[in-house]
Amino acid sequence: MKSRIMIVDDHAIVLHGLKQLINDEQDLEVALEAGSAEQALDILEHDQPDLLITDISLPGLSGLELIKKVVTAYPALPTLVLSMHDELVHGERAFRVGAKGYLVKQEATEKVIIAIRKILAGEVYLSERMQSMLLQKVRGKTSAQAPSVLSSLTDREYDVEERGGVLYMLTNA
């Protein structure tokens, strides 16, 4: 039996390419699609996949807000974030709200399939870069990269900034 996957992305080309990549696998199928978090939540009321793949930047509710709602309403449904945003800036926030994996869209296609299978097996997917950063953090070593201002924002501040708000106003209000 194939694992059923839902993709939430507002870019038709990304949705099409990801669907084709996944459907080429013998054990995986894209069973559900949505162009927004709200649409995804409506679909999930009637049908639950084995895995949800979402972008962070979506019209309306953000992908992070979607993950929060999914974790609350469907705790057994794992989520993978596939985003254009750098994982060192946004990945930690995605994991904090409940994502089981984070990939940047520039990753090789085989890593997408590896991440999907790992999460479906009940594991967490971290890129080598993110694993290294987290190990340095746990060991108390400072990273060569300065911490992002975004990582200190509240979820609401982050959502406003993500949608084009003025970061200066948020940090100096």
NUFIPA-578737 format. One record per residue: residue in three letters; x, y, z of N, C-alpha, C in turn. Coordinates in Angstrom, 2 decimals. Last residue first. Example, Ala and Ser with C-alpha at 12.3 -4.5 7.8 and 13.67 -1.06 7.14 Angstrom:
! NUFIPA-578737
SER:12.85:-2.25:7.08:13.67:-1.06:7.14:12.90:0.03:7.87
ALA:13.19:-5.69:7.80:12.30:-4.50:7.80:13.20:-3.30:7.80
***
This chain:
! NUFIPA-578737
ALA:9.66:48.65:18.75:8.33:49.13:19.16:8.24:49.18:20.67
ASN:11.87:47.66:17.55:12.03:48.93:18.27:10.69:49.47:18.75
THR:11.25:45.43:16.16:12.28:45.31:17.17:12.46:46.57:17.99
LEU:9.26:46.30:14.40:9.00:45.22:15.34:10.00:45.18:16.48
MET:10.51:48.26:12.88:9.37:48.63:13.72:9.09:47.56:14.76
TYR:12.41:46.71:11.56:12.84:47.78:12.45:11.71:48.16:13.41
LEU:10.88:45.10:9.87:11.56:44.48:11.01:11.99:45.55:12.02
VAL:7.85:45.65:8.51:9.13:46.32:8.74:9.76:45.78:10.01
GLY:6.44:42.92:6.61:6.40:44.00:7.59:7.79:44.58:7.79
GLY:6.32:40.75:4.92:6.80:42.02:4.39:6.71:43.19:5.34
ARG:5.62:38.40:6.11:4.70:38.93:5.09:5.09:40.33:4.63
GLU:7.54:38.07:8.02:7.51:37.13:6.89:6.65:37.67:5.75
GLU:6.71:39.96:9.89:7.95:40.17:9.15:7.97:39.31:7.90
VAL:4.36:38.72:10.81:4.29:40.05:10.21:5.54:40.31:9.37
ASP:5.45:36.34:11.83:4.46:36.28:10.77:4.36:37.62:10.06
TYR:7.11:37.35:13.87:7.69:36.61:12.76:6.74:36.59:11.58
GLU:5.20:38.38:15.60:6.18:39.28:14.99:6.80:38.63:13.75
ARG:3.93:35.93:16.27:3.17:37.01:15.60:4.12:37.99:14.92
ASP:5.99:34.49:17.52:5.37:33.96:16.32:4.61:35.04:15.56
THR:8.65:36.81:18.37:7.49:35.99:18.73:6.89:35.47:17.43
LEU:12.15:36.62:17.49:10.81:37.19:17.36:9.75:36.24:17.89
SER:14.61:35.46:17.43:14.17:35.99:18.71:12.76:36.59:18.67
SER:15.12:34.76:14.82:14.94:33.68:15.79:14.45:34.18:17.14
LEU:15.58:37.14:13.46:14.29:36.47:13.30:14.05:35.41:14.36
VAL:18.19:37.72:13.88:17.22:38.52:14.63:15.86:37.84:14.57
SER:20.27:34.83:14.05:19.38:35.70:13.31:18.47:36.48:14.25
PRO:23.58:34.60:15.28:22.17:34.25:15.37:21.31:35.28:14.65
ALA:26.31:34.36:12.96:25.63:35.06:14.04:24.17:34.65:14.09
GLN:28.22:31.51:12.28:27.17:32.40:11.81:26.47:33.04:13.00
ALA:29.80:29.87:13.69:30.47:30.91:12.91:29.46:31.93:12.41
SER:28.50:29.23:16.94:28.50:29.01:15.50:29.21:30.16:14.81
THR:30.09:28.25:19.91:29.41:29.28:19.12:29.55:28.95:17.65
LYS:29.32:25.37:21.75:30.26:26.09:20.89:29.49:27.11:20.09
GLY:27.71:23.74:23.20:28.02:25.05:23.76:29.03:25.83:22.96
ARG:26.75:21.42:22.24:28.08:21.36:22.85:28.52:22.70:23.43
VAL:24.43:22.38:21.09:24.35:21.48:22.24:25.68:21.42:22.99
LYS:25.54:23.85:18.93:24.72:24.52:19.94:24.66:23.69:21.23
GLN:26.74:21.84:17.45:27.56:22.92:17.99:26.81:23.64:19.11
LEU:24.44:20.38:16.78:25.50:19.76:17.59:26.39:20.82:18.23
LEU:23.14:22.24:15.15:22.53:21.84:16.42:23.55:21.18:17.34
MET:24.93:22.38:12.98:24.61:23.59:13.75:24.04:23.22:15.11
SER:24.84:19.72:12.07:26.10:20.31:12.53:25.85:21.52:13.41
GLN:22.18:19.52:11.27:22.71:18.63:12.30:23.98:19.21:12.91
MET:22.15:21.39:9.20:21.39:21.66:10.41:21.85:20.77:11.56
ARG:23.82:20.10:7.34:24.13:21.46:7.79:23.42:21.77:9.11
GLU:22.45:17.75:6.83:23.77:17.69:7.46:24.15:19.05:8.05
SER:18.99:18.15:7.77:20.07:18.17:6.79:21.40:18.09:7.53
LEU:16.86:15.94:9.46:17.69:17.14:9.56:18.76:17.07:8.48
TYR:13.86:14.41:10.15:14.86:14.66:9.10:15.54:16.00:9.34
VAL:12.97:11.91:12.49:13.05:13.33:12.17:14.10:13.49:11.09
GLU:10.86:8.96:12.14:12.07:9.68:12.51:11.94:11.16:12.17
GLY:8.81:7.43:11.17:8.73:7.90:12.56:9.95:8.66:13.03
ALA:8.81:6.87:8.56:9.29:5.79:9.44:9.30:6.22:10.91
LEU:8.16:9.28:7.46:7.12:8.24:7.45:7.51:7.06:8.35
ILE:10.68:10.45:7.70:9.58:10.95:8.52:8.45:9.92:8.58
LYS:12.10:8.95:5.78:12.56:9.00:7.16:11.42:9.43:8.09
ARG:10.70:9.51:3.43:10.74:8.13:3.96:11.16:8.10:5.42
ILE:11.17:12.28:3.18:9.82:11.74:3.24:9.83:10.37:3.89
ALA:13.99:12.36:2.98:13.30:13.02:4.09:11.89:12.46:4.27
ILE:14.35:10.97:0.55:14.96:10.47:1.79:14.24:11.05:3.00
ILE:13.04:12.72:-1.18:12.52:11.36:-1.01:13.08:10.74:0.27
VAL:14.73:14.91:-0.92:13.31:15.06:-0.63:12.71:13.68:-0.34
LYS:17.12:13.93:-1.84:17.02:14.26:-0.42:15.57:14.46:-0.01
GLU:16.72:13.70:-4.56:16.80:12.46:-3.78:16.71:12.73:-2.28
THR:16.83:16.37:-5.41:15.54:15.68:-5.35:15.60:14.40:-4.53
ALA:18.81:18.59:-3.47:18.70:17.58:-4.51:17.42:16.79:-4.32
GLU:17.55:21.83:-2.45:18.15:20.51:-2.19:17.95:19.58:-3.38
GLN:16.14:24.13:-2.76:17.32:23.96:-3.61:17.99:22.60:-3.42
LYS:14.23:24.26:-0.83:13.80:23.82:-2.17:14.98:23.61:-3.11
VAL:15.33:22.84:2.24:15.23:23.99:1.35:14.95:23.48:-0.06
LEU:13.50:21.08:4.73:14.37:21.06:3.55:14.23:22.37:2.80
TYR:12.81:19.55:7.72:12.91:20.84:7.04:13.91:20.70:5.91
GLY:10.57:17.64:9.83:11.68:17.78:8.90:11.64:19.13:8.23
LYS:8.50:17.78:11.51:9.38:16.61:11.69:10.57:16.65:10.74
ALA:7.15:20.61:13.25:7.58:19.95:12.01:8.52:18.79:12.34
GLY:6.46:22.02:15.61:6.04:20.64:15.43:6.42:19.95:14.15
VAL:7.50:24.43:16.33:6.03:24.35:16.24:5.54:22.95:15.90
ARG:10.24:23.86:16.30:9.61:24.25:17.56:8.09:24.16:17.51
PHE:10.72:23.44:13.59:10.78:22.29:14.51:10.09:22.62:15.83
ALA:10.47:26.09:12.70:9.57:25.06:12.19:9.56:23.84:13.11
ARG:12.61:27.28:14.04:11.24:27.72:14.34:10.23:26.68:13.87
GLU:14.73:26.00:12.75:14.53:25.82:14.19:13.12:26.20:14.60
GLY:14.41:26.96:10.07:14.27:25.55:10.43:13.99:25.32:11.90
HIS:15.04:29.61:9.58:13.64:29.24:9.75:13.42:27.81:10.23
VAL:17.86:29.80:9.57:17.04:30.91:10.07:15.64:30.43:10.44
LEU:18.78:27.47:8.55:19.38:27.93:9.80:18.59:29.08:10.41
GLU:17.40:27.20:6.13:17.04:26.34:7.26:17.63:26.82:8.58
ASP:16.15:29.86:4.19:17.31:29.19:4.78:16.93:28.43:6.04
HIS:13.28:29.34:2.13:13.96:30.05:3.22:15.06:29.21:3.84
MET:11.86:27.82:0.46:12.99:28.54:-0.15:13.82:29.24:0.92
SER:10.89:24.61:1.83:10.81:26.05:1.70:12.02:26.63:0.99
LEU:9.12:22.25:3.20:9.93:22.39:2.00:9.81:23.85:1.61
VAL:8.60:20.48:6.13:8.62:21.80:5.52:9.58:21.77:4.34
LEU:6.48:17.89:6.97:7.79:18.21:6.41:7.68:19.59:5.79
THR:4.66:16.42:9.64:4.81:17.45:8.62:6.28:17.63:8.25
PRO:2.47:13.69:10.62:3.76:14.38:10.59:3.84:15.39:9.45
LEU:-0.29:13.18:12.49:0.07:13.56:11.12:1.40:14.32:11.12
ALA:-1.08:12.83:15.07:-0.38:11.70:14.44:0.08:12.02:13.01
PRO:-2.53:15.13:15.77:-1.19:14.92:16.32:-0.40:13.77:15.69
TYR:-4.50:17.09:14.59:-4.13:15.77:14.03:-2.72:15.41:14.50
ALA:-4.82:19.47:16.03:-6.00:18.73:15.57:-5.69:17.30:15.13
THR:-2.14:20.25:16.72:-3.23:20.26:17.70:-4.38:19.34:17.28
VAL:-0.74:19.99:14.34:-0.23:19.31:15.55:-1.34:19.21:16.60
VAL:-2.25:21.72:12.73:-2.22:20.29:12.43:-1.76:19.50:13.66
LYS:-1.67:24.20:13.88:-3.06:23.72:13.86:-3.11:22.21:13.61
LYS:1.12:24.32:13.40:0.58:24.41:14.77:-0.83:23.83:14.84
ILE:1.15:24.24:10.59:1.75:23.16:11.36:1.21:23.15:12.79
LEU:-0.09:26.71:10.02:-0.70:25.47:9.58:-0.17:24.30:10.41
GLU:1.83:28.43:10.99:0.51:28.41:11.64:-0.23:27.14:11.27
LEU:3.82:27.85:9.12:4.06:27.60:10.54:2.75:27.55:11.32
GLY:2.69:28.72:6.74:2.94:27.30:6.92:3.19:26.95:8.37
SER:0.23:31.28:7.55:1.56:30.82:7.16:1.66:29.30:7.33
LEU:-2.93:32.17:6.20:-2.15:31.58:7.29:-0.80:31.10:6.77
GLY:-2.51:33.97:3.22:-3.35:33.75:4.42:-2.49:33.25:5.56
PRO:-0.24:32.12:1.16:-1.20:33.22:1.31:-2.12:32.93:2.50
LEU:2.87:31.07:2.64:1.61:30.76:1.99:0.70:31.98:2.09
SER:5.92:30.03:3.40:5.26:31.22:2.85:4.03:30.81:2.05
ILE:6.55:27.37:3.95:6.34:28.31:5.06:5.53:29.51:4.57
ASP:4.97:24.50:2.49:5.88:25.63:2.39:5.63:26.49:3.63
THR:4.57:21.06:3.49:4.11:22.44:3.33:5.27:23.41:3.15
ILE:3.30:17.88:3.49:4.46:18.67:3.09:3.95:20.08:2.84
LEU:2.19:15.37:5.60:1.87:16.68:5.05:3.17:17.39:4.72
LEU:1.38:11.92:5.48:2.39:12.97:5.63:1.89:14.25:4.98
ASP:-0.83:10.42:5.12:0.18:9.87:6.02:1.26:10.91:6.34
PRO:-3.92:12.36:5.18:-2.82:11.65:4.52:-1.88:11.06:5.58
GLN:-7.34:12.38:5.80:-6.01:12.55:6.38:-4.97:11.71:5.63
ASP:-10.25:14.10:5.07:-9.31:13.10:4.59:-7.92:13.37:5.19
HIS:-11.82:16.08:6.18:-12.49:14.95:5.51:-11.54:13.82:5.13
GLU:-10.21:18.01:7.25:-11.42:17.66:8.01:-12.08:16.39:7.45
LEU:-8.33:18.48:5.29:-7.98:17.57:6.39:-9.17:17.19:7.26
ILE:-9.58:20.44:3.74:-9.41:19.09:3.20:-9.15:18.09:4.32
ASP:-9.35:22.64:5.48:-10.66:22.19:5.03:-10.59:20.75:4.53
LEU:-6.57:22.86:5.65:-7.34:22.54:6.85:-8.74:22.05:6.51
ALA:-5.99:23.60:2.99:-5.46:22.35:3.55:-6.27:21.93:4.77
GLN:-7.18:26.11:2.87:-7.68:25.05:2.01:-7.23:23.68:2.54
GLU:-5.50:27.43:4.71:-6.95:27.33:4.95:-7.56:26.20:4.13
ALA:-3.05:27.32:3.45:-3.23:26.62:4.72:-4.72:26.43:5.00
SER:-3.27:26.74:-0.12:-3.20:27.61:1.06:-3.41:26.76:2.31
GLY:-3.51:24.91:-2.08:-2.74:26.10:-2.40:-2.62:27.07:-1.24
ALA:-3.17:21.36:-1.85:-3.83:22.60:-1.44:-2.90:23.77:-1.78
GLU:-3.84:17.90:-2.47:-3.11:19.13:-2.77:-3.91:20.32:-2.27
LEU:-3.41:14.38:-1.99:-4.13:15.62:-1.71:-3.23:16.81:-2.00
ALA:-1.79:12.32:-2.75:-3.22:12.06:-2.75:-4.03:13.34:-2.60
VAL:1.00:11.32:-4.16:0.40:12.58:-3.73:-1.10:12.39:-3.88
GLU:2.50:8.32:-2.98:1.60:9.01:-3.91:1.12:10.32:-3.30
LEU:4.95:5.68:-2.82:4.46:7.00:-2.42:3.48:7.54:-3.46
ASP:6.21:3.41:-3.74:5.52:3.33:-2.45:4.91:4.65:-1.98
GLN:7.47:4.01:-6.17:6.52:2.89:-6.10:5.64:2.92:-4.84
GLU:7.73:7.35:-7.35:8.15:6.34:-6.39:7.06:5.28:-6.25
ASP:6.54:9.25:-8.85:7.47:8.35:-9.56:7.96:7.22:-8.65
ASN:5.24:10.89:-7.06:4.45:9.86:-7.74:5.30:8.90:-8.57
ILE:7.33:12.65:-6.38:6.79:11.70:-5.39:6.05:10.56:-6.08
LEU:7.73:14.08:-8.80:8.85:13.42:-8.11:8.33:12.33:-7.17
GLN:5.15:15.12:-9.25:5.75:14.19:-10.21:6.89:13.40:-9.57
LYS:4.91:16.82:-7.04:3.94:15.74:-7.24:4.53:14.68:-8.18
LEU:6.95:18.61:-7.56:7.01:17.78:-6.35:6.08:16.58:-6.49
GLY:5.98:19.80:-9.94:7.27:19.10:-9.90:7.39:18.16:-8.72
HIS:3.51:20.93:-9.05:3.56:19.95:-10.14:4.85:19.13:-10.10
LEU:4.39:22.71:-7.05:3.41:21.66:-6.75:3.47:20.55:-7.80
VAL:5.99:24.40:-8.57:6.57:23.62:-7.47:5.67:22.44:-7.14
ILE:4.01:25.46:-10.25:5.16:24.74:-10.82:5.82:23.87:-9.77
ALA:2.21:26.75:-8.50:1.77:25.63:-9.32:2.94:24.81:-9.87
HIS:2.59:27.72:-5.29:3.24:27.84:-6.59:2.96:26.59:-7.42
ASP:1.64:27.26:-2.78:0.86:28.16:-3.63:1.50:28.39:-5.00
ASP:1.29:24.13:-1.23:2.19:25.12:-1.82:1.37:25.97:-2.77
VAL:1.11:21.22:0.33:0.51:22.55:0.44:1.55:23.56:-0.06
ILE:0.39:17.86:-0.29:1.32:18.97:-0.54:0.54:20.27:-0.44
MET:0.10:14.76:1.31:-0.57:16.01:0.95:0.50:17.08:0.78
ILE:0.35:11.30:0.58:0.99:12.56:0.94:0.12:13.73:0.48
ARG:0.23:7.94:1.53:-0.50:9.07:0.96:0.07:10.38:1.49
SER:2.04:5.12:0.64:1.86:6.18:1.63:1.26:7.38:0.93
LYS:0.50:2.22:-0.80:1.29:3.45:-0.93:1.00:4.40:0.22
MET:0.83:-1.19:0.00:0.00:0.00:0.00:0.88:1.25:0.00
***
